[in-house]
Amino acid sequence: MSLPKKSLWTIIVILLILIADQILKIWVKTHMTLYANDIRIADWFIIRFVENNGMAMGIELSGGKLFLTIFRIIASLAIARYLYLLIKRNVRFSYILFVSMIFAGAVGNIFDSVFYGVIFSESTPINVASLFPPEGGYGTWLHGRVVDMFYFPLFSFTWPNWIPVIGGTGFEFFRYIFNLADASISVGIIVIILFYRKIFTLSFEKKVIET
């Protein structure tokens, strides 16, 4: 594939993920109440609206929301430069595709963090948020909360009582609630680790990332 086509398709992939991610988040935010009205597609596939201040899948990071948002922006800029250099060096497009998925997912969650506190009213278990409320948003720039909605409780069980520490407690797979941006990041990273470790390593050994 020629360099112009690689650039075009990289942009298309990124835009498709970003647009789909934001459409879904905006719909959930403006049609569902927080934690309350699940949409049960199947016993193992539930749409459940939650918000978080942390990393992917609700994992919290110490240091404050502002620090996390700035960290995300810096990391995304680094990935953007990496993508540019991959295309410039004519690396295999399939690898560029999965790096693009990671970048698009990161930017999707950055959008929430940067803008959602300003453009949305507060979501609660009894009130649906509105877009561009006349009274202003629930927060400030760079302090928005990330919208998550995909919940896949595939199976659950209780650990036997004889097991130390965790005996008698419940276990559920998969308990994390995530969004399309999280899924895009996770798929990109997993596929690269499983199938593109050699290309990833060579990209650094050959100084694809330049200073």
C-alpha contacts under 8 A as a table, 3 or more apart, distances in Angstrom:
res1	aa1	res2	aa2	distance
1	M	5	K	6.39
1	M	6	K	6.42
1	M	93	F	7.58
2	S	5	K	5.36
2	S	6	K	6.21
3	L	6	K	5.00
3	L	7	S	6.15
3	L	87	I	6.58
3	L	88	K	7.20
3	L	90	N	6.76
4	P	7	S	5.13
4	P	8	L	6.15
5	K	8	L	4.98
5	K	9	W	6.05
6	K	9	W	5.28
6	K	10	T	5.96
6	K	87	I	6.76
6	K	93	F	6.72
7	S	10	T	5.12
7	S	11	I	6.25
7	S	87	I	6.82
8	L	11	I	5.25
8	L	12	I	6.23
9	W	12	I	4.87
9	W	13	V	6.06
10	T	13	V	5.28
10	T	14	I	6.26
10	T	96	I	7.39
10	T	97	L	6.55
10	T	100	S	6.47
11	I	14	I	5.18
11	I	15	L	6.08
12	I	15	L	5.17
12	I	16	L	6.04
13	V	16	L	5.26
13	V	17	I	6.32
13	V	97	L	7.45
13	V	100	S	7.05
13	V	101	M	7.41
14	I	17	I	5.40
14	I	18	L	6.15
14	I	100	S	6.07
14	I	101	M	6.61
14	I	103	F	7.49
14	I	104	A	5.05
15	L	18	L	5.03
15	L	19	I	5.90
15	L	104	A	7.52
16	L	19	I	5.28
16	L	20	A	6.03
17	I	20	A	5.27
17	I	21	D	5.92
17	I	101	M	7.49
17	I	104	A	6.25
17	I	105	G	7.32
17	I	180	L	7.87
17	I	181	A	7.46
17	I	184	S	7.81
18	L	21	D	5.13
18	L	22	Q	6.13
18	L	104	A	5.97
18	L	105	G	7.19
18	L	107	V	7.53
18	L	108	G	5.61
18	L	181	A	7.66
19	I	22	Q	5.26
19	I	23	I	6.04
20	A	23	I	5.22
20	A	24	L	6.16
20	A	180	L	7.89
21	D	24	L	5.38
21	D	25	K	6.21
21	D	108	G	6.64
21	D	179	N	7.52
21	D	180	L	5.45
21	D	181	A	6.14
22	Q	25	K	5.02
22	Q	26	I	5.93
22	Q	108	G	7.06
23	I	26	I	5.27
23	I	27	W	6.10
24	L	27	W	5.18
24	L	28	V	6.18
25	K	28	V	5.16
25	K	29	K	5.98
25	K	147	V	6.08
25	K	148	D	7.50
26	I	29	K	5.03
26	I	30	T	6.07
27	W	30	T	5.29
27	W	31	H	5.87
28	V	31	H	5.27
28	V	32	M	5.42
28	V	49	F	6.74
28	V	149	M	7.66
29	K	32	M	5.95
29	K	33	T	7.56
29	K	49	F	7.66
29	K	123	S	7.36
29	K	128	V	7.00
29	K	129	A	5.99
29	K	130	S	7.80
29	K	147	V	7.47
30	T	128	V	5.81
30	T	129	A	5.21
30	T	130	S	5.71
30	T	131	L	7.09
31	H	128	V	6.17
31	H	129	A	7.71
32	M	36	A	7.87
32	M	37	N	6.49
32	M	49	F	6.74
32	M	128	V	5.78
33	T	36	A	5.69
33	T	37	N	6.22
33	T	49	F	6.97
33	T	123	S	6.36
33	T	124	T	5.89
33	T	125	P	5.04
33	T	126	I	5.97
33	T	127	N	5.77
33	T	128	V	4.97
33	T	129	A	7.69
34	L	37	N	7.62
34	L	49	F	5.43
34	L	50	V	5.79
34	L	51	E	7.79
34	L	123	S	5.83
34	L	124	T	4.99
34	L	125	P	4.53
34	L	126	I	7.49
34	L	127	N	7.85
34	L	128	V	7.68
35	Y	38	D	7.37
35	Y	48	R	6.30
35	Y	49	F	5.49
35	Y	50	V	5.76
35	Y	125	P	6.00
36	A	48	R	7.78
36	A	49	F	7.73
36	A	125	P	5.40
36	A	126	I	7.66
37	N	48	R	7.26
37	N	49	F	8.00
38	D	46	I	6.65
38	D	47	I	5.64
38	D	48	R	4.89
38	D	49	F	7.32
39	I	46	I	5.76
39	I	47	I	4.93
39	I	48	R	6.70
40	R	43	D	6.82
40	R	45	F	6.51
40	R	46	I	4.60
40	R	47	I	6.37
41	I	44	W	7.98
41	I	45	F	5.55
41	I	46	I	5.70
41	I	47	I	7.47
42	A	45	F	4.86
42	A	46	I	6.59
43	D	46	I	7.18
43	D	153	P	7.63
44	W	151	Y	7.84
44	W	152	F	5.14
44	W	153	P	5.05
44	W	154	L	4.97
44	W	155	F	7.78
45	F	150	F	7.44
45	F	151	Y	6.04
45	F	152	F	4.86
45	F	153	P	6.95
45	F	154	L	7.94
46	I	150	F	6.36
46	I	151	Y	5.10
46	I	152	F	6.33
47	I	149	M	5.21
47	I	150	F	5.23
47	I	151	Y	6.05
48	R	148	D	7.67
48	R	149	M	4.80
48	R	150	F	6.41
48	R	151	Y	6.43
48	R	177	I	7.70
49	F	147	V	7.17
49	F	148	D	5.99
49	F	149	M	4.73
50	V	147	V	6.15
50	V	148	D	5.33
50	V	149	M	6.27
50	V	177	I	7.67
51	E	58	G	7.91
51	E	145	R	5.80
51	E	146	V	5.42
51	E	147	V	4.74
51	E	148	D	5.87
52	N	58	G	5.50
52	N	145	R	5.44
52	N	146	V	5.34
52	N	147	V	6.87
52	N	148	D	7.65
53	N	58	G	7.24
53	N	60	E	6.86
53	N	65	K	6.37
53	N	144	G	7.72
53	N	145	R	5.25
53	N	146	V	6.38
54	G	58	G	5.43
54	G	59	I	5.32
54	G	60	E	4.16
54	G	61	L	5.63
54	G	65	K	7.58
54	G	68	L	7.56
54	G	146	V	7.96
55	M	58	G	5.76
55	M	59	I	5.01
55	M	60	E	5.90
55	M	61	L	6.66
56	A	59	I	6.04
56	A	178	F	7.02
56	A	182	D	5.75
57	M	148	D	7.60
57	M	176	Y	5.64
57	M	177	I	5.56
57	M	178	F	4.75
57	M	179	N	7.76
57	M	182	D	6.98
58	G	176	Y	7.31
58	G	177	I	7.19
58	G	178	F	7.46
61	L	64	G	7.46
61	L	68	L	7.46
63	G	67	F	6.18
63	G	68	L	7.31
64	G	67	F	5.52
64	G	68	L	6.47
65	K	68	L	5.13
65	K	69	T	6.23
65	K	142	L	7.80
65	K	143	H	6.14
66	L	69	T	5.20
66	L	70	I	6.22
66	L	142	L	6.18
66	L	143	H	6.33
67	F	70	I	5.23
67	F	71	F	6.03
68	L	71	F	5.00
68	L	72	R	6.15
69	T	72	R	5.08
69	T	73	I	6.30
69	T	110	I	6.67
69	T	113	S	6.28
69	T	114	V	7.31
69	T	142	L	6.31
69	T	143	H	7.70
70	I	73	I	5.09
70	I	74	I	6.24
71	F	74	I	5.21
71	F	75	A	6.09
72	R	75	A	5.11
72	R	76	S	6.05
72	R	106	A	7.06
72	R	110	I	6.54
73	I	76	S	5.13
73	I	77	L	6.24
73	I	107	V	7.77
73	I	110	I	6.84
74	I	77	L	5.16
74	I	78	A	6.35
75	A	78	A	5.11
75	A	79	I	6.31
76	S	79	I	5.01
76	S	80	A	6.07
76	S	103	F	6.22
76	S	106	A	6.34
76	S	107	V	6.66
77	L	80	A	4.98
77	L	81	R	6.31
78	A	81	R	5.23
78	A	82	Y	6.22
79	I	82	Y	4.89
79	I	83	L	6.11
79	I	99	V	7.87
79	I	103	F	6.19
80	A	83	L	5.08
80	A	84	Y	6.26
80	A	103	F	6.88
81	R	84	Y	5.01
81	R	85	L	6.26
81	R	209	I	7.90
82	Y	85	L	5.19
82	Y	86	L	6.14
82	Y	208	V	7.47
82	Y	209	I	6.06
83	L	86	L	5.03
83	L	87	I	6.28
83	L	96	I	6.82
83	L	99	V	7.00
83	L	100	S	7.15
84	Y	87	I	5.32
84	Y	88	K	6.14
85	L	88	K	4.87
85	L	89	R	5.99
85	L	208	V	5.97
85	L	209	I	6.69
86	L	89	R	5.20
86	L	90	N	6.21
86	L	91	V	5.45
86	L	96	I	6.87
86	L	203	S	7.85
86	L	208	V	6.62
87	I	90	N	5.02
87	I	91	V	6.14
87	I	96	I	7.38
88	K	91	V	7.86
89	R	208	V	7.21
90	N	93	F	7.93
91	V	95	Y	7.42
91	V	96	I	7.19
92	R	95	Y	5.69
92	R	96	I	6.66
93	F	96	I	4.82
93	F	97	L	6.02
94	S	97	L	5.03
94	S	98	F	6.72
95	Y	98	F	5.44
95	Y	99	V	6.44
95	Y	192	I	7.35
95	Y	196	Y	6.94
95	Y	199	I	7.81
96	I	99	V	5.10
96	I	100	S	6.00
97	L	100	S	5.00
97	L	101	M	6.39
98	F	101	M	4.96
98	F	102	I	6.50
98	F	187	V	7.76
98	F	188	G	4.60
98	F	189	I	7.52
98	F	191	V	7.41
98	F	192	I	7.07
99	V	102	I	5.14
99	V	103	F	6.31
99	V	188	G	6.22
99	V	189	I	7.87
100	S	103	F	5.01
100	S	104	A	6.01
100	S	188	G	7.99
101	M	104	A	5.12
101	M	105	G	6.10
101	M	184	S	5.32
101	M	185	I	6.03
101	M	187	V	7.85
101	M	188	G	5.69
102	I	105	G	5.26
102	I	106	A	6.22
102	I	184	S	6.02
102	I	185	I	4.16
102	I	186	S	7.47
102	I	188	G	5.47
102	I	189	I	7.00
103	F	106	A	5.16
103	F	107	V	6.23
103	F	185	I	7.38
104	A	107	V	5.19
104	A	108	G	6.06
104	A	181	A	7.06
104	A	184	S	7.44
104	A	185	I	7.77
105	G	108	G	5.02
105	G	109	N	6.50
105	G	180	L	7.40
105	G	181	A	3.84
105	G	182	D	5.99
105	G	183	A	7.59
105	G	184	S	5.38
105	G	185	I	5.25
106	A	109	N	5.49
106	A	110	I	6.27
106	A	181	A	6.71
106	A	182	D	7.78
106	A	185	I	6.95
107	V	110	I	4.84
107	V	111	F	6.18
108	G	111	F	5.30
108	G	112	D	6.91
108	G	181	A	5.71
109	N	112	D	5.21
109	N	113	S	6.44
109	N	146	V	6.22
109	N	181	A	6.46
109	N	182	D	7.95
110	I	113	S	5.01
110	I	114	V	6.01
111	F	114	V	5.26
111	F	115	F	5.84
111	F	116	Y	7.36
112	D	115	F	5.57
112	D	116	Y	4.97
112	D	117	G	7.82
112	D	144	G	5.77
112	D	145	R	6.20
112	D	146	V	5.22
112	D	147	V	7.23
113	S	116	Y	6.25
113	S	117	G	7.32
113	S	141	W	7.83
113	S	142	L	5.34
113	S	143	H	5.60
113	S	144	G	4.09
113	S	145	R	5.57
113	S	146	V	6.12
114	V	117	G	7.30
114	V	141	W	5.37
114	V	142	L	3.91
114	V	143	H	6.27
114	V	144	G	5.84
115	F	118	V	5.53
115	F	119	I	6.24
115	F	141	W	5.97
115	F	142	L	6.69
115	F	143	H	7.92
115	F	144	G	6.18
116	Y	119	I	5.21
116	Y	120	F	5.62
116	Y	137	G	7.70
116	Y	139	G	7.91
116	Y	143	H	7.94
116	Y	144	G	4.78
116	Y	145	R	6.73
116	Y	146	V	7.99
117	G	120	F	6.01
117	G	121	S	7.64
117	G	137	G	5.49
117	G	138	Y	5.25
117	G	139	G	4.12
117	G	140	T	5.28
117	G	141	W	6.38
117	G	142	L	7.56
117	G	143	H	5.95
117	G	144	G	3.99
117	G	145	R	6.83
118	V	121	S	7.91
118	V	132	F	7.83
118	V	136	G	6.58
118	V	137	G	4.27
118	V	138	Y	6.49
118	V	139	G	5.73
118	V	140	T	5.44
118	V	141	W	6.16
118	V	144	G	7.40
119	I	131	L	5.82
119	I	132	F	4.74
119	I	133	P	7.10
119	I	136	G	7.14
119	I	137	G	5.30
120	F	129	A	6.27
120	F	130	S	5.69
120	F	131	L	4.80
120	F	132	F	5.72
120	F	133	P	6.50
120	F	136	G	7.56
120	F	137	G	4.86
120	F	138	Y	6.44
121	S	129	A	5.08
121	S	130	S	5.48
121	S	131	L	6.80
121	S	132	F	7.47
121	S	133	P	6.05
121	S	136	G	6.87
121	S	137	G	4.63
121	S	138	Y	5.01
122	E	127	N	7.96
122	E	128	V	7.92
122	E	129	A	5.63
122	E	137	G	7.08
122	E	138	Y	5.03
123	S	127	N	5.97
123	S	128	V	5.63
123	S	129	A	4.88
124	T	127	N	5.06
124	T	128	V	6.79
124	T	129	A	7.82
130	S	133	P	5.88
132	F	136	G	6.92
132	F	137	G	7.16
133	P	136	G	5.32
133	P	137	G	6.49
137	G	140	T	7.36
139	G	143	H	6.23
139	G	144	G	6.40
140	T	143	H	5.51
140	T	144	G	7.00
141	W	144	G	6.98
147	V	179	N	7.06
148	D	177	I	6.10
148	D	178	F	4.77
148	D	179	N	4.67
149	M	177	I	6.02
149	M	178	F	5.75
149	M	179	N	5.64
150	F	177	I	5.33
150	F	178	F	5.18
150	F	179	N	5.82
151	Y	174	F	7.51
151	Y	175	R	6.98
151	Y	176	Y	6.63
151	Y	177	I	4.81
151	Y	178	F	6.91
152	F	173	F	7.61
152	F	174	F	5.54
152	F	175	R	6.88
152	F	176	Y	7.81
152	F	177	I	7.64
153	P	156	S	7.38
153	P	172	E	6.54
153	P	173	F	5.59
153	P	174	F	4.97
153	P	175	R	5.92
154	L	172	E	7.64
154	L	173	F	5.61
154	L	174	F	5.99
155	F	172	E	5.95
155	F	173	F	5.47
155	F	174	F	7.42
156	S	170	G	7.20
156	S	171	F	5.45
156	S	172	E	4.16
156	S	173	F	6.11
157	F	170	G	5.78
157	F	171	F	5.42
157	F	172	E	6.64
158	T	167	G	7.83
158	T	168	G	5.97
158	T	169	T	5.57
158	T	170	G	4.24
158	T	171	F	5.94
159	W	163	I	7.12
159	W	166	I	6.62
159	W	167	G	5.06
159	W	168	G	5.22
159	W	169	T	5.68
159	W	170	G	6.16
159	W	171	F	7.10
160	P	163	I	5.89
160	P	167	G	5.16
160	P	168	G	5.68
161	N	164	P	7.71
161	N	166	I	7.87
161	N	167	G	4.07
161	N	168	G	4.71
162	W	167	G	5.87
163	I	166	I	6.22
163	I	167	G	4.56
164	P	167	G	5.71
166	I	169	T	5.61
172	E	175	R	5.65
178	F	182	D	6.02
178	F	183	A	7.21
179	N	182	D	5.29
179	N	183	A	6.35
180	L	183	A	4.99
180	L	184	S	6.12
181	A	184	S	5.06
181	A	185	I	6.29
182	D	185	I	5.17
182	D	186	S	6.10
183	A	186	S	5.06
183	A	187	V	5.99
184	S	187	V	5.34
184	S	188	G	6.10
185	I	188	G	5.22
185	I	189	I	6.19
186	S	189	I	5.24
186	S	190	I	6.02
187	V	190	I	5.22
187	V	191	V	6.01
188	G	191	V	5.46
188	G	192	I	6.18
189	I	192	I	5.22
189	I	193	I	6.14
190	I	193	I	5.17
190	I	194	L	6.14
191	V	194	L	5.13
191	V	195	F	5.76
191	V	196	Y	7.08
192	I	195	F	5.41
192	I	196	Y	4.51
192	I	197	R	6.03
192	I	200	F	7.59
193	I	196	Y	6.00
193	I	197	R	5.36
194	L	197	R	6.78
196	Y	199	I	5.28
196	Y	200	F	6.09
197	R	200	F	5.00
197	R	201	T	6.04
198	K	201	T	5.15
198	K	202	L	6.04
199	I	202	L	5.03
199	I	203	S	5.93
200	F	203	S	5.21
200	F	204	F	6.88
201	T	204	F	5.53
201	T	205	E	6.28
202	L	205	E	4.80
202	L	206	K	5.81
203	S	206	K	5.46
203	S	207	K	6.24
203	S	208	V	5.01
203	S	209	I	7.29
204	F	207	K	4.83
204	F	208	V	5.57
204	F	209	I	6.17
205	E	208	V	7.61
207	K	210	E	5.83
